[in-house]
Amino acid sequence: MTPAGLPFFVYGTLRPGEANHDLFLRGRIRSEEPGRLTGALLYDGPGYPYAVEEPGGGPVFGELVTAGAEEYDELLATLDELEEYAPGDPRNLYERVAREVTRTADGTAVRAWVYVAAPSVTAGLRARGKLIESGDWLSRR
């Protein structure tokens, strides 16, 4: 059972000003606001980042994106496809998980979908990956 209507926490190419923001989110979202995810570290991937779950790690900075009610199911399917996520598939690069994300504006916690590195990817990132120490994809350069 999936929690219907959760916002999405985006931390890479779906953030405002990045390559996939307008392609996938324009016209489908009701709001976006800065947020942060704790319990994860951010790694640089081949053109996009991975959040790797790590107790005590973080924060990872991004945006909480809320879809319009009419667009929600389509956006969920589109983002799953973009992230190459299929429930239960061992070939996934990402897993979609519900996690607590903190709104930057007021510090409140919000349950949101987050695409985190799948276990098969996590081990390689921890061993050989490039950690983005700031936790912010936008300041990686």
A tleap script that builds the chain and sets N, CA, C and O, in Angstrom:
source leaprc.protein.ff14SB
mol = sequence {
  NMET THR PRO ALA GLY LEU PRO PHE PHE VAL
  TYR GLY THR LEU ARG PRO GLY GLU ALA ASN
  HIE ASP LEU PHE LEU ARG GLY ARG ILE ARG
  SER GLU GLU PRO GLY ARG LEU THR GLY ALA
  LEU LEU TYR ASP GLY PRO GLY TYR PRO TYR
  ALA VAL GLU GLU PRO GLY GLY GLY PRO VAL
  PHE GLY GLU LEU VAL THR ALA GLY ALA GLU
  GLU TYR ASP GLU LEU LEU ALA THR LEU ASP
  GLU LEU GLU GLU TYR ALA PRO GLY ASP PRO
  ARG ASN LEU TYR GLU ARG VAL ALA ARG GLU
  VAL THR ARG THR ALA ASP GLY THR ALA VAL
  ARG ALA TRP VAL TYR VAL ALA ALA PRO SER
  VAL THR ALA GLY LEU ARG ALA ARG GLY LYS
  LEU ILE GLU SER GLY ASP TRP LEU SER ARG
  CARG
}
set mol.1.N position { 0.853 -1.187 0.000 }
set mol.1.CA position { 0.000 0.000 0.000 }
set mol.1.C position { 0.892 1.242 0.000 }
set mol.1.O position { 1.788 1.355 0.837 }
set mol.2.N position { 0.663 2.158 -0.911 }
set mol.2.CA position { 1.475 3.364 -0.986 }
set mol.2.C position { 0.702 4.534 -0.397 }
set mol.2.O position { -0.497 4.673 -0.641 }
set mol.3.N position { 1.378 5.375 0.374 }
set mol.3.CA position { 0.713 6.561 0.911 }
set mol.3.C position { 0.354 7.524 -0.220 }
set mol.3.O position { 1.239 8.119 -0.836 }
set mol.4.N position { -0.910 7.673 -0.486 }
set mol.4.CA position { -1.350 8.517 -1.600 }
set mol.4.C position { -1.156 9.986 -1.272 }
set mol.4.O position { -1.366 10.423 -0.141 }
set mol.5.N position { -0.756 10.728 -2.270 }
set mol.5.CA position { -0.704 12.162 -2.156 }
set mol.5.C position { 0.492 12.752 -1.438 }
set mol.5.O position { 0.513 13.954 -1.174 }
set mol.6.N position { 1.497 11.935 -1.110 }
set mol.6.CA position { 2.672 12.503 -0.457 }
set mol.6.C position { 3.395 13.454 -1.399 }
set mol.6.O position { 3.428 13.221 -2.608 }
set mol.7.N position { 3.979 14.528 -0.856 }
set mol.7.CA position { 4.834 15.358 -1.697 }
set mol.7.C position { 6.106 14.584 -2.040 }
set mol.7.O position { 6.364 13.515 -1.487 }
set mol.8.N position { 6.882 15.132 -2.945 }
set mol.8.CA position { 8.150 14.530 -3.349 }
set mol.8.C position { 9.277 15.432 -2.857 }
set mol.8.O position { 9.171 16.657 -2.913 }
set mol.9.N position { 10.356 14.820 -2.376 }
set mol.9.CA position { 11.549 15.577 -2.025 }
set mol.9.C position { 12.551 15.361 -3.140 }
set mol.9.O position { 13.029 14.245 -3.347 }
set mol.10.N position { 12.875 16.438 -3.868 }
set mol.10.CA position { 13.812 16.345 -4.990 }
set mol.10.C position { 15.095 17.069 -4.604 }
set mol.10.O position { 15.054 18.145 -4.008 }
set mol.11.N position { 16.236 16.472 -4.947 }
set mol.11.CA position { 17.513 17.027 -4.488 }
set mol.11.C position { 18.553 17.131 -5.596 }
set mol.11.O position { 19.704 17.474 -5.323 }
set mol.12.N position { 18.177 16.843 -6.838 }
set mol.12.CA position { 19.144 16.871 -7.932 }
set mol.12.C position { 18.619 17.580 -9.160 }
set mol.12.O position { 18.318 18.773 -9.116 }
set mol.13.N position { 18.508 16.847 -10.260 }
set mol.13.CA position { 18.157 17.446 -11.551 }
set mol.13.C position { 16.706 17.895 -11.645 }
set mol.13.O position { 16.326 18.516 -12.638 }
set mol.14.N position { 15.889 17.603 -10.650 }
set mol.14.CA position { 14.503 18.069 -10.632 }
set mol.14.C position { 14.333 19.378 -9.853 }
set mol.14.O position { 13.225 19.908 -9.771 }
set mol.15.N position { 15.410 19.894 -9.289 }
set mol.15.CA position { 15.331 21.164 -8.562 }
set mol.15.C position { 15.189 22.332 -9.530 }
set mol.15.O position { 15.596 22.223 -10.686 }
set mol.16.N position { 14.620 23.445 -9.080 }
set mol.16.CA position { 14.479 24.613 -9.952 }
set mol.16.C position { 15.824 25.026 -10.549 }
set mol.16.O position { 16.837 25.103 -9.853 }
set mol.17.N position { 15.805 25.288 -11.850 }
set mol.17.CA position { 17.012 25.695 -12.563 }
set mol.17.C position { 17.833 24.538 -13.109 }
set mol.17.O position { 18.769 24.754 -13.879 }
set mol.18.N position { 17.498 23.315 -12.722 }
set mol.18.CA position { 18.222 22.138 -13.200 }
set mol.18.C position { 17.502 21.531 -14.410 }
set mol.18.O position { 16.349 21.854 -14.692 }
set mol.19.N position { 18.207 20.652 -15.110 }
set mol.19.CA position { 17.776 20.139 -16.421 }
set mol.19.C position { 16.383 19.526 -16.447 }
set mol.19.O position { 15.644 19.742 -17.408 }
set mol.20.N position { 16.006 18.777 -15.433 }
set mol.20.CA position { 14.731 18.049 -15.486 }
set mol.20.C position { 13.558 18.771 -14.833 }
set mol.20.O position { 12.423 18.302 -14.916 }
set mol.21.N position { 13.813 19.900 -14.189 }
set mol.21.CA position { 12.730 20.598 -13.487 }
set mol.21.C position { 11.586 20.956 -14.430 }
set mol.21.O position { 10.448 20.535 -14.221 }
set mol.22.N position { 11.888 21.726 -15.459 }
set mol.22.CA position { 10.818 22.156 -16.367 }
set mol.22.C position { 10.266 20.992 -17.181 }
set mol.22.O position { 9.070 20.946 -17.467 }
set mol.23.N position { 11.131 20.053 -17.555 }
set mol.23.CA position { 10.684 18.908 -18.366 }
set mol.23.C position { 9.632 18.062 -17.653 }
set mol.23.O position { 8.677 17.599 -18.276 }
set mol.24.N position { 9.806 17.863 -16.360 }
set mol.24.CA position { 8.948 16.918 -15.642 }
set mol.24.C position { 7.993 17.550 -14.645 }
set mol.24.O position { 6.970 16.946 -14.322 }
set mol.25.N position { 8.290 18.745 -14.146 }
set mol.25.CA position { 7.463 19.321 -13.084 }
set mol.25.C position { 6.592 20.489 -13.531 }
set mol.25.O position { 5.537 20.718 -12.941 }
set mol.26.N position { 6.998 21.226 -14.545 }
set mol.26.CA position { 6.226 22.401 -14.973 }
set mol.26.C position { 4.789 21.998 -15.313 }
set mol.26.O position { 4.559 21.063 -16.080 }
set mol.27.N position { 3.834 22.716 -14.731 }
set mol.27.CA position { 2.418 22.480 -14.990 }
set mol.27.C position { 1.826 21.309 -14.228 }
set mol.27.O position { 0.625 21.056 -14.330 }
set mol.28.N position { 2.634 20.593 -13.470 }
set mol.28.CA position { 2.144 19.427 -12.728 }
set mol.28.C position { 2.180 19.622 -11.223 }
set mol.28.O position { 1.665 18.793 -10.472 }
set mol.29.N position { 2.792 20.726 -10.777 }
set mol.29.CA position { 2.933 20.902 -9.337 }
set mol.29.C position { 2.173 22.123 -8.848 }
set mol.29.O position { 1.987 23.110 -9.561 }
set mol.30.N position { 1.746 22.009 -7.606 }
set mol.30.CA position { 0.991 23.080 -6.953 }
set mol.30.C position { 1.923 23.997 -6.178 }
set mol.30.O position { 1.695 25.204 -6.100 }
set mol.31.N position { 2.988 23.412 -5.597 }
set mol.31.CA position { 3.925 24.222 -4.820 }
set mol.31.C position { 5.270 23.519 -4.707 }
set mol.31.O position { 5.374 22.304 -4.878 }
set mol.32.N position { 6.299 24.315 -4.414 }
set mol.32.CA position { 7.610 23.770 -4.074 }
set mol.32.C position { 8.235 24.697 -3.054 }
set mol.32.O position { 8.110 25.919 -3.133 }
set mol.33.N position { 8.911 24.089 -2.095 }
set mol.33.CA position { 9.512 24.859 -1.017 }
set mol.33.C position { 10.777 24.161 -0.551 }
set mol.33.O position { 10.852 22.933 -0.591 }
set mol.34.N position { 11.776 24.923 -0.108 }
set mol.34.CA position { 13.035 24.328 0.333 }
set mol.34.C position { 12.833 23.397 1.524 }
set mol.34.O position { 11.988 23.626 2.389 }
set mol.35.N position { 13.637 22.345 1.535 }
set mol.35.CA position { 13.591 21.394 2.640 }
set mol.35.C position { 14.927 20.692 2.788 }
set mol.35.O position { 15.847 20.893 1.995 }
set mol.36.N position { 15.014 19.860 3.826 }
set mol.36.CA position { 16.240 19.100 4.041 }
set mol.36.C position { 15.896 17.719 4.600 }
set mol.36.O position { 14.945 17.542 5.361 }
set mol.37.N position { 16.697 16.772 4.194 }
set mol.37.CA position { 16.555 15.373 4.600 }
set mol.37.C position { 17.743 15.020 5.466 }
set mol.37.O position { 18.890 15.210 5.061 }
set mol.38.N position { 17.479 14.507 6.656 }
set mol.38.CA position { 18.566 14.010 7.491 }
set mol.38.C position { 18.574 12.490 7.395 }
set mol.38.O position { 17.615 11.880 6.923 }
set mol.39.N position { 19.669 11.889 7.849 }
set mol.39.CA position { 19.787 10.437 7.766 }
set mol.39.C position { 20.215 9.969 6.391 }
set mol.39.O position { 19.977 8.820 6.018 }
set mol.40.N position { 20.850 10.862 5.630 }
set mol.40.CA position { 21.324 10.517 4.289 }
set mol.40.C position { 22.536 11.377 3.943 }
set mol.40.O position { 22.708 12.480 4.462 }
set mol.41.N position { 23.370 10.841 3.052 }
set mol.41.CA position { 24.505 11.568 2.489 }
set mol.41.C position { 24.291 11.689 0.997 }
set mol.41.O position { 23.602 10.862 0.400 }
set mol.42.N position { 24.867 12.702 0.388 }
set mol.42.CA position { 24.691 12.948 -1.040 }
set mol.42.C position { 25.972 12.611 -1.794 }
set mol.42.O position { 27.058 13.066 -1.435 }
set mol.43.N position { 25.826 11.803 -2.846 }
set mol.43.CA position { 26.951 11.412 -3.696 }
set mol.43.C position { 26.709 11.887 -5.118 }
set mol.43.O position { 25.575 11.917 -5.597 }
set mol.44.N position { 27.799 12.258 -5.785 }
set mol.44.CA position { 27.754 12.665 -7.182 }
set mol.44.C position { 27.712 11.419 -8.052 }
set mol.44.O position { 28.567 10.542 -7.934 }
set mol.45.N position { 26.724 11.344 -8.917 }
set mol.45.CA position { 26.624 10.239 -9.860 }
set mol.45.C position { 27.006 10.727 -11.246 }
set mol.45.O position { 27.530 11.831 -11.397 }
set mol.46.N position { 26.748 9.915 -12.250 }
set mol.46.CA position { 27.072 10.327 -13.625 }
set mol.46.C position { 26.060 11.325 -14.172 }
set mol.46.O position { 25.204 10.973 -14.984 }
set mol.47.N position { 26.167 12.581 -13.718 }
set mol.47.CA position { 25.250 13.623 -14.180 }
set mol.47.C position { 24.064 13.856 -13.280 }
set mol.47.O position { 23.241 14.729 -13.557 }
set mol.48.N position { 23.959 13.106 -12.224 }
set mol.48.CA position { 22.863 13.261 -11.270 }
set mol.48.C position { 23.320 12.699 -9.927 }
set mol.48.O position { 24.229 11.870 -9.881 }
set mol.49.N position { 22.700 13.139 -8.839 }
set mol.49.CA position { 23.151 12.690 -7.522 }
set mol.49.C position { 22.368 11.476 -7.011 }
set mol.49.O position { 21.317 11.105 -7.533 }
set mol.50.N position { 22.933 10.889 -5.977 }
set mol.50.CA position { 22.260 9.831 -5.221 }
set mol.50.C position { 22.264 10.218 -3.750 }
set mol.50.O position { 23.302 10.606 -3.213 }
set mol.51.N position { 21.118 10.115 -3.097 }
set mol.51.CA position { 21.062 10.199 -1.647 }
set mol.51.C position { 21.221 8.771 -1.135 }
set mol.51.O position { 20.491 7.869 -1.545 }
set mol.52.N position { 22.178 8.578 -0.241 }
set mol.52.CA position { 22.441 7.270 0.352 }
set mol.52.C position { 22.039 7.341 1.817 }
set mol.52.O position { 22.543 8.174 2.570 }
set mol.53.N position { 21.131 6.465 2.214 }
set mol.53.CA position { 20.681 6.500 3.601 }
set mol.53.C position { 21.843 6.155 4.532 }
set mol.53.O position { 22.555 5.169 4.342 }
set mol.54.N position { 22.002 7.002 5.537 }
set mol.54.CA position { 23.110 6.878 6.488 }
set mol.54.C position { 22.647 7.458 7.825 }
set mol.54.O position { 22.534 8.677 7.961 }
set mol.55.N position { 22.377 6.596 8.818 }
set mol.55.CA position { 21.937 7.124 10.113 }
set mol.55.C position { 22.904 8.190 10.632 }
set mol.55.O position { 24.118 7.988 10.657 }
set mol.56.N position { 22.346 9.313 11.039 }
set mol.56.CA position { 23.154 10.413 11.538 }
set mol.56.C position { 23.741 11.295 10.446 }
set mol.56.O position { 24.361 12.313 10.751 }
set mol.57.N position { 23.563 10.931 9.189 }
set mol.57.CA position { 24.123 11.697 8.078 }
set mol.57.C position { 23.253 12.867 7.687 }
set mol.57.O position { 22.101 12.991 8.103 }
set mol.58.N position { 23.840 13.715 6.878 }
set mol.58.CA position { 23.085 14.818 6.301 }
set mol.58.C position { 23.390 16.141 6.967 }
set mol.58.O position { 24.293 16.248 7.797 }
set mol.59.N position { 22.631 17.128 6.594 }
set mol.59.CA position { 21.435 17.019 5.765 }
set mol.59.C position { 21.735 17.049 4.264 }
set mol.59.O position { 22.794 17.490 3.819 }
set mol.60.N position { 20.745 16.554 3.506 }
set mol.60.CA position { 20.709 16.705 2.061 }
set mol.60.C position { 19.670 17.788 1.791 }
set mol.60.O position { 18.553 17.733 2.305 }
set mol.61.N position { 20.049 18.769 0.981 }
set mol.61.CA position { 19.165 19.903 0.703 }
set mol.61.C position { 18.419 19.685 -0.613 }
set mol.61.O position { 18.959 19.115 -1.561 }
set mol.62.N position { 17.177 20.147 -0.654 }
set mol.62.CA position { 16.385 20.028 -1.863 }
set mol.62.C position { 15.089 20.804 -1.733 }
set mol.62.O position { 14.985 21.769 -0.977 }
set mol.63.N position { 14.105 20.353 -2.493 }
set mol.63.CA position { 12.798 21.012 -2.514 }
set mol.63.C position { 11.711 19.989 -2.243 }
set mol.63.O position { 11.768 18.859 -2.729 }
set mol.64.N position { 10.725 20.395 -1.465 }
set mol.64.CA position { 9.503 19.615 -1.295 }
set mol.64.C position { 8.539 20.060 -2.383 }
set mol.64.O position { 8.152 21.226 -2.452 }
set mol.65.N position { 8.163 19.125 -3.221 }
set mol.65.CA position { 7.313 19.418 -4.371 }
set mol.65.C position { 5.955 18.762 -4.142 }
set mol.65.O position { 5.872 17.556 -3.905 }
set mol.66.N position { 4.902 19.552 -4.212 }
set mol.66.CA position { 3.541 19.040 -4.047 }
set mol.66.C position { 2.832 19.084 -5.388 }
set mol.66.O position { 2.724 20.137 -6.016 }
set mol.67.N position { 2.357 17.936 -5.813 }
set mol.67.CA position { 1.650 17.832 -7.091 }
set mol.67.C position { 0.206 18.273 -6.931 }
set mol.67.O position { -0.377 18.170 -5.851 }
set mol.68.N position { -0.358 18.764 -8.021 }
set mol.68.CA position { -1.785 19.016 -8.044 }
set mol.68.C position { -2.524 17.688 -7.965 }
set mol.68.O position { -2.022 16.681 -8.465 }
set mol.69.N position { -3.698 17.659 -7.354 }
set mol.69.CA position { -4.446 16.411 -7.169 }
set mol.69.C position { -4.693 15.688 -8.490 }
set mol.69.O position { -4.585 14.464 -8.566 }
set mol.70.N position { -5.024 16.456 -9.529 }
set mol.70.CA position { -5.332 15.832 -10.825 }
set mol.70.C position { -4.076 15.259 -11.477 }
set mol.70.O position { -4.161 14.315 -12.262 }
set mol.71.N position { -2.925 15.817 -11.160 }
set mol.71.CA position { -1.675 15.398 -11.795 }
set mol.71.C position { -0.902 14.353 -10.990 }
set mol.71.O position { 0.096 13.819 -11.474 }
set mol.72.N position { -1.349 14.057 -9.772 }
set mol.72.CA position { -0.536 13.245 -8.865 }
set mol.72.C position { -0.168 11.871 -9.426 }
set mol.72.O position { 1.012 11.525 -9.485 }
set mol.73.N position { -1.150 11.096 -9.833 }
set mol.73.CA position { -0.872 9.731 -10.296 }
set mol.73.C position { 0.053 9.733 -11.508 }
set mol.73.O position { 0.966 8.912 -11.599 }
set mol.74.N position { -0.183 10.652 -12.432 }
set mol.74.CA position { 0.667 10.741 -13.624 }
set mol.74.C position { 2.089 11.154 -13.251 }
set mol.74.O position { 3.057 10.614 -13.786 }
set mol.75.N position { 2.212 12.115 -12.329 }
set mol.75.CA position { 3.540 12.558 -11.922 }
set mol.75.C position { 4.286 11.440 -11.198 }
set mol.75.O position { 5.477 11.243 -11.436 }
set mol.76.N position { 3.610 10.715 -10.326 }
set mol.76.CA position { 4.230 9.592 -9.630 }
set mol.76.C position { 4.778 8.576 -10.636 }
set mol.76.O position { 5.919 8.133 -10.509 }
set mol.77.N position { 3.985 8.214 -11.616 }
set mol.77.CA position { 4.417 7.254 -12.639 }
set mol.77.C position { 5.576 7.815 -13.459 }
set mol.77.O position { 6.520 7.092 -13.778 }
set mol.78.N position { 5.508 9.096 -13.798 }
set mol.78.CA position { 6.565 9.735 -14.587 }
set mol.78.C position { 7.883 9.773 -13.823 }
set mol.78.O position { 8.937 9.483 -14.389 }
set mol.79.N position { 7.831 10.128 -12.544 }
set mol.79.CA position { 9.055 10.197 -11.748 }
set mol.79.C position { 9.628 8.803 -11.499 }
set mol.79.O position { 10.846 8.623 -11.500 }
set mol.80.N position { 8.756 7.819 -11.286 }
set mol.80.CA position { 9.241 6.436 -11.159 }
set mol.80.C position { 9.990 6.023 -12.425 }
set mol.80.O position { 11.038 5.382 -12.350 }
set mol.81.N position { 9.456 6.387 -13.570 }
set mol.81.CA position { 10.102 6.049 -14.843 }
set mol.81.C position { 11.428 6.800 -14.999 }
set mol.81.O position { 12.434 6.208 -15.390 }
set mol.82.N position { 11.430 8.095 -14.694 }
set mol.82.CA position { 12.655 8.884 -14.780 }
set mol.82.C position { 13.754 8.278 -13.905 }
set mol.82.O position { 14.905 8.174 -14.328 }
set mol.83.N position { 13.395 7.885 -12.697 }
set mol.83.CA position { 14.369 7.345 -11.746 }
set mol.83.C position { 14.616 5.841 -11.954 }
set mol.83.O position { 15.350 5.209 -11.196 }
set mol.84.N position { 13.988 5.290 -12.995 }
set mol.84.CA position { 14.122 3.866 -13.315 }
set mol.84.C position { 13.805 2.995 -12.108 }
set mol.84.O position { 14.513 2.036 -11.799 }
set mol.85.N position { 12.720 3.360 -11.437 }
set mol.85.CA position { 12.269 2.634 -10.248 }
set mol.85.C position { 11.047 1.805 -10.576 }
set mol.85.O position { 10.064 2.311 -11.118 }
set mol.86.N position { 11.115 0.526 -10.242 }
set mol.86.CA position { 9.961 -0.368 -10.329 }
set mol.86.C position { 9.909 -1.132 -9.016 }
set mol.86.O position { 10.911 -1.726 -8.618 }
set mol.87.N position { 8.763 -1.134 -8.329 }
set mol.87.CA position { 8.679 -1.804 -7.031 }
set mol.87.C position { 9.213 -3.240 -7.095 }
set mol.87.O position { 8.798 -4.037 -7.936 }
set mol.88.N position { 10.142 -3.546 -6.185 }
set mol.88.CA position { 10.656 -4.908 -6.065 }
set mol.88.C position { 11.674 -5.341 -7.099 }
set mol.88.O position { 12.140 -6.479 -7.051 }
set mol.89.N position { 12.038 -4.474 -8.035 }
set mol.89.CA position { 12.985 -4.862 -9.087 }
set mol.89.C position { 14.417 -4.757 -8.563 }
set mol.89.O position { 14.840 -3.674 -8.160 }
set mol.90.N position { 15.176 -5.864 -8.561 }
set mol.90.CA position { 16.547 -5.812 -8.036 }
set mol.90.C position { 17.502 -4.992 -8.902 }
set mol.90.O position { 18.620 -4.703 -8.476 }
set mol.91.N position { 17.082 -4.614 -10.103 }
set mol.91.CA position { 17.929 -3.800 -10.990 }
set mol.91.C position { 17.749 -2.302 -10.771 }
set mol.91.O position { 18.404 -1.499 -11.435 }
set mol.92.N position { 16.873 -1.919 -9.851 }
set mol.92.CA position { 16.644 -0.499 -9.581 }
set mol.92.C position { 17.940 0.221 -9.230 }
set mol.92.O position { 18.793 -0.312 -8.519 }
set mol.93.N position { 18.070 1.450 -9.747 }
set mol.93.CA position { 19.159 2.326 -9.312 }
set mol.93.C position { 18.731 3.099 -8.066 }
set mol.93.O position { 19.554 3.434 -7.214 }
set mol.94.N position { 17.438 3.372 -7.976 }
set mol.94.CA position { 16.855 4.090 -6.842 }
set mol.94.C position { 15.706 3.272 -6.262 }
set mol.94.O position { 15.092 2.455 -6.949 }
set mol.95.N position { 15.434 3.509 -4.992 }
set mol.95.CA position { 14.229 3.018 -4.341 }
set mol.95.C position { 13.417 4.233 -3.924 }
set mol.95.O position { 13.976 5.229 -3.465 }
set mol.96.N position { 12.107 4.155 -4.080 }
set mol.96.CA position { 11.234 5.245 -3.618 }
set mol.96.C position { 10.758 4.887 -2.218 }
set mol.96.O position { 10.097 3.869 -2.013 }
set mol.97.N position { 11.104 5.740 -1.258 }
set mol.97.CA position { 10.771 5.487 0.136 }
set mol.97.C position { 10.111 6.723 0.736 }
set mol.97.O position { 10.382 7.847 0.313 }
set mol.98.N position { 9.250 6.511 1.716 }
set mol.98.CA position { 8.626 7.622 2.444 }
set mol.98.C position { 9.509 7.955 3.639 }
set mol.98.O position { 9.808 7.092 4.465 }
set mol.99.N position { 9.926 9.227 3.723 }
set mol.99.CA position { 10.815 9.676 4.795 }
set mol.99.C position { 10.353 11.042 5.315 }
set mol.99.O position { 9.622 11.767 4.640 }
set mol.100.N position { 10.794 11.369 6.521 }
set mol.100.CA position { 10.519 12.684 7.092 }
set mol.100.C position { 11.500 13.693 6.501 }
set mol.100.O position { 12.713 13.481 6.520 }
set mol.101.N position { 10.965 14.785 5.981 }
set mol.101.CA position { 11.760 15.876 5.438 }
set mol.101.C position { 11.358 17.131 6.208 }
set mol.101.O position { 10.182 17.327 6.514 }
set mol.102.N position { 12.324 17.968 6.516 }
set mol.102.CA position { 12.064 19.183 7.294 }
set mol.102.C position { 11.933 20.382 6.369 }
set mol.102.O position { 12.804 20.639 5.537 }
set mol.103.N position { 10.836 21.110 6.523 }
set mol.103.CA position { 10.659 22.362 5.780 }
set mol.103.C position { 11.646 23.390 6.307 }
set mol.103.O position { 11.759 23.581 7.518 }
set mol.104.N position { 12.354 24.045 5.414 }
set mol.104.CA position { 13.327 25.065 5.812 }
set mol.104.C position { 12.631 26.262 6.447 }
set mol.104.O position { 13.127 26.815 7.428 }
set mol.105.N position { 11.499 26.663 5.906 }
set mol.105.CA position { 10.829 27.886 6.346 }
set mol.105.C position { 10.417 27.849 7.808 }
set mol.105.O position { 10.618 28.829 8.525 }
set mol.106.N position { 9.845 26.736 8.269 }
set mol.106.CA position { 9.306 26.719 9.635 }
set mol.106.C position { 9.782 25.539 10.482 }
set mol.106.O position { 9.395 25.425 11.645 }
set mol.107.N position { 10.607 24.667 9.923 }
set mol.107.CA position { 11.159 23.560 10.696 }
set mol.107.C position { 10.212 22.399 10.936 }
set mol.107.O position { 10.536 21.480 11.688 }
set mol.108.N position { 9.040 22.431 10.301 }
set mol.108.CA position { 8.103 21.324 10.498 }
set mol.108.C position { 8.524 20.120 9.659 }
set mol.108.O position { 9.113 20.260 8.588 }
set mol.109.N position { 8.208 18.944 10.172 }
set mol.109.CA position { 8.512 17.697 9.468 }
set mol.109.C position { 7.339 17.308 8.583 }
set mol.109.O position { 6.178 17.425 8.975 }
set mol.110.N position { 7.659 16.848 7.391 }
set mol.110.CA position { 6.656 16.446 6.417 }
set mol.110.C position { 7.054 15.068 5.877 }
set mol.110.O position { 8.214 14.852 5.526 }
set mol.111.N position { 6.116 14.157 5.810 }
set mol.111.CA position { 6.379 12.851 5.202 }
set mol.111.C position { 6.362 13.049 3.689 }
set mol.111.O position { 5.423 13.638 3.154 }
set mol.112.N position { 7.393 12.561 2.994 }
set mol.112.CA position { 7.509 12.780 1.549 }
set mol.112.C position { 8.156 11.567 0.889 }
set mol.112.O position { 8.875 10.799 1.528 }
set mol.113.N position { 7.886 11.416 -0.397 }
set mol.113.CA position { 8.598 10.419 -1.193 }
set mol.113.C position { 10.006 10.934 -1.472 }
set mol.113.O position { 10.201 12.097 -1.824 }
set mol.114.N position { 10.978 10.047 -1.306 }
set mol.114.CA position { 12.366 10.357 -1.622 }
set mol.114.C position { 12.917 9.189 -2.426 }
set mol.114.O position { 12.721 8.029 -2.063 }
set mol.115.N position { 13.606 9.497 -3.516 }
set mol.115.CA position { 14.293 8.454 -4.280 }
set mol.115.C position { 15.714 8.373 -3.732 }
set mol.115.O position { 16.515 9.291 -3.906 }
set mol.116.N position { 16.012 7.253 -3.066 }
set mol.116.CA position { 17.343 7.035 -2.493 }
set mol.116.C position { 18.045 5.947 -3.290 }
set mol.116.O position { 17.401 5.157 -3.981 }
set mol.117.N position { 19.366 5.913 -3.189 }
set mol.117.CA position { 20.145 4.891 -3.895 }
set mol.117.C position { 19.693 3.500 -3.463 }
set mol.117.O position { 19.512 3.232 -2.275 }
set mol.118.N position { 19.514 2.622 -4.446 }
set mol.118.CA position { 19.153 1.234 -4.170 }
set mol.118.C position { 20.343 0.540 -3.501 }
set mol.118.O position { 21.482 0.974 -3.671 }
set mol.119.N position { 20.094 -0.523 -2.750 }
set mol.119.CA position { 21.191 -1.223 -2.066 }
set mol.119.C position { 22.338 -1.630 -2.995 }
set mol.119.O position { 23.501 -1.565 -2.599 }
set mol.120.N position { 22.026 -2.044 -4.214 }
set mol.120.CA position { 23.083 -2.466 -5.147 }
set mol.120.C position { 23.993 -1.300 -5.546 }
set mol.120.O position { 25.159 -1.516 -5.876 }
set mol.121.N position { 23.481 -0.081 -5.520 }
set mol.121.CA position { 24.243 1.112 -5.873 }
set mol.121.C position { 24.971 1.663 -4.643 }
set mol.121.O position { 26.084 2.179 -4.752 }
set mol.122.N position { 24.344 1.551 -3.494 }
set mol.122.CA position { 24.873 2.114 -2.256 }
set mol.122.C position { 26.278 1.614 -1.933 }
set mol.122.O position { 27.150 2.408 -1.579 }
set mol.123.N position { 26.501 0.324 -2.050 }
set mol.123.CA position { 27.814 -0.239 -1.693 }
set mol.123.C position { 28.925 0.374 -2.540 }
set mol.123.O position { 29.980 0.724 -2.012 }
set mol.124.N position { 28.702 0.507 -3.840 }
set mol.124.CA position { 29.702 1.098 -4.723 }
set mol.124.C position { 29.952 2.562 -4.419 }
set mol.124.O position { 31.093 3.021 -4.472 }
set mol.125.N position { 28.895 3.303 -4.099 }
set mol.125.CA position { 29.059 4.719 -3.769 }
set mol.125.C position { 29.846 4.883 -2.484 }
set mol.125.O position { 30.722 5.744 -2.397 }
set mol.126.N position { 29.545 4.075 -1.494 }
set mol.126.CA position { 30.278 4.176 -0.225 }
set mol.126.C position { 31.749 3.845 -0.417 }
set mol.126.O position { 32.610 4.441 0.231 }
set mol.127.N position { 32.046 2.894 -1.308 }
set mol.127.CA position { 33.434 2.455 -1.522 }
set mol.127.C position { 34.210 3.399 -2.441 }
set mol.127.O position { 35.376 3.699 -2.184 }
set mol.128.N position { 33.558 3.872 -3.521 }
set mol.128.CA position { 34.293 4.603 -4.554 }
set mol.128.C position { 33.637 5.908 -4.981 }
set mol.128.O position { 34.146 6.597 -5.865 }
set mol.129.N position { 32.529 6.250 -4.370 }
set mol.129.CA position { 31.786 7.426 -4.818 }
set mol.129.C position { 32.386 8.733 -4.350 }
set mol.129.O position { 33.213 8.776 -3.439 }
set mol.130.N position { 31.944 9.807 -5.003 }
set mol.130.CA position { 32.386 11.153 -4.639 }
set mol.130.C position { 31.305 11.797 -3.780 }
set mol.130.O position { 30.225 12.138 -4.263 }
set mol.131.N position { 31.616 11.955 -2.505 }
set mol.131.CA position { 30.691 12.555 -1.560 }
set mol.131.C position { 30.570 14.053 -1.830 }
set mol.131.O position { 31.577 14.736 -2.015 }
set mol.132.N position { 29.338 14.563 -1.852 }
set mol.132.CA position { 29.091 16.010 -1.935 }
set mol.132.C position { 28.933 16.467 -0.487 }
set mol.132.O position { 27.851 16.378 0.094 }
set mol.133.N position { 30.020 16.953 0.073 }
set mol.133.CA position { 30.072 17.227 1.511 }
set mol.133.C position { 29.057 18.262 1.970 }
set mol.133.O position { 28.576 18.197 3.101 }
set mol.134.N position { 28.725 19.214 1.107 }
set mol.134.CA position { 27.757 20.248 1.485 }
set mol.134.C position { 26.339 19.699 1.580 }
set mol.134.O position { 25.476 20.312 2.208 }
set mol.135.N position { 26.092 18.530 0.951 }
set mol.135.CA position { 24.741 17.986 0.921 }
set mol.135.C position { 23.836 18.702 -0.074 }
set mol.135.O position { 22.629 18.462 -0.108 }
set mol.136.N position { 24.417 19.578 -0.880 }
set mol.136.CA position { 23.627 20.405 -1.799 }
set mol.136.C position { 24.147 20.229 -3.235 }
set mol.136.O position { 25.242 20.683 -3.569 }
set mol.137.N position { 23.360 19.576 -4.059 }
set mol.137.CA position { 23.700 19.332 -5.456 }
set mol.137.C position { 24.010 20.640 -6.195 }
set mol.137.O position { 24.884 20.670 -7.061 }
set mol.138.N position { 23.306 21.701 -5.858 }
set mol.138.CA position { 23.478 22.978 -6.550 }
set mol.138.C position { 24.818 23.639 -6.245 }
set mol.138.O position { 25.264 24.497 -7.008 }
set mol.139.N position { 25.466 23.261 -5.154 }
set mol.139.CA position { 26.765 23.865 -4.814 }
set mol.139.C position { 27.908 22.867 -4.956 }
set mol.139.O position { 28.951 23.034 -4.324 }
set mol.140.N position { 27.732 21.842 -5.767 }
set mol.140.CA position { 28.730 20.783 -5.911 }
set mol.140.C position { 29.967 21.232 -6.654 }
set mol.140.O position { 31.030 20.640 -6.465 }
set mol.141.N position { 29.878 22.262 -7.499 }
set mol.141.CA position { 30.994 22.657 -8.358 }
set mol.141.C position { 32.040 23.461 -7.634 }
set mol.141.O position { 33.037 23.862 -8.235 }
savepdb mol mol.pdb
quit
